[in-house]
Amino acid sequence: MKSISIIFSVVFILLFASCSKDVEKKSLIKEKQLELQVTEAYQEGMKALEEGDIFFAAKKFNEVEALFPQSIWAPKSALMAAYSYYSQDYYIDAIAELKRFIRIYPKHKDLGYVYYMLGVSYFEQIIDEKKDTSSMLKSKEYFNIVLRDYKNTDYAMDAEFKLGLIEDTLASKEMYLGRYYLDKKKWVAAINRFKTVIDDYDTTIYIEEALHRMVEIHYILGLKDEAEKYAKLLGYNYKSSRWYENSYIVFNKKYKKNNIRKSKIKNKKISSKFLKKFKSLFN
């Protein structure tokens, strides 16, 4: 009885081992077939992209991701789908793919590139910076993420350059509106616009004029302490600027008169010297 039990156990173990090997073999075959399908789909996507058929390319790259989501091909294909749309200026589709990538692969090594591509995709949609700032603001948001979290990457330099262009444009718009309100004597609205430039766009070329305008408005309103505060700030940082000279004139009107008189004397001397030289040609 005992021997029968032993024989039964051995047979069971042999059968189980045989079944396990069959299952393992089938699993390996299935995995190889899946890898082959993934490779073929990816190659088809690349070929379609080269031929300019970006919709079919994106479809094949998405197919790769769906077939084998746990493989290294999945995130790579997701990025290629986004790039396919971007390559033919389908920025809205590219943005959708890139945002989906961030949701699915929040810790991927190429996340910096994804944020950069999001910034570029919004940047490329800027048509009329005077009317629509939404694309600029979204682009600025993603470029700032690149510079904050991925500053040592290859594309950080380009992100910084494009961010500079965006900030110059946004500051320019604020200055335009600020000058408009200043002309209309809408002091509070003008102050808010110039203060935005000082607070948010202090690295742009408009910072000097914005500081001077704050001097000018506060002086007109009789707030001389505030005017002096901005004048000192302008003088400390941009003493050689013509805007600092203009602010100095606000407090010292005699300076402007003296400058005009000196300029006239200087011009008179130059004219007299030129006239003498001219006359000498006929002597």
Secondary structure, 3 states (H helix, E strand, C coil): CHHHHHHHHHHHHHHHHHHHHHHHHHHHHHHHHHHHHHHHHHHHHHHHHHCCCHHHHHHHHHHHHHHCCCCCHHHHHHHHHHHHHHHCCCHHHHHHHHHHHHHHCCCCCCHHHHHHHHHHHHHCCCCCCCCCCHHHHHHHHHHHHHHHHCCCCCCHHHHHHHHHHHHHHHHHHHHHHHHHHHHCCCHHHHHHHHHHHHHHCCCCCCHHHHHHHHHHHHHHCCCHHHHHHHHHHHHHHCCCCHHHHHHHHHHCHHHHHHHHHHHHHHHHHHHHHHHHHHHHCCC
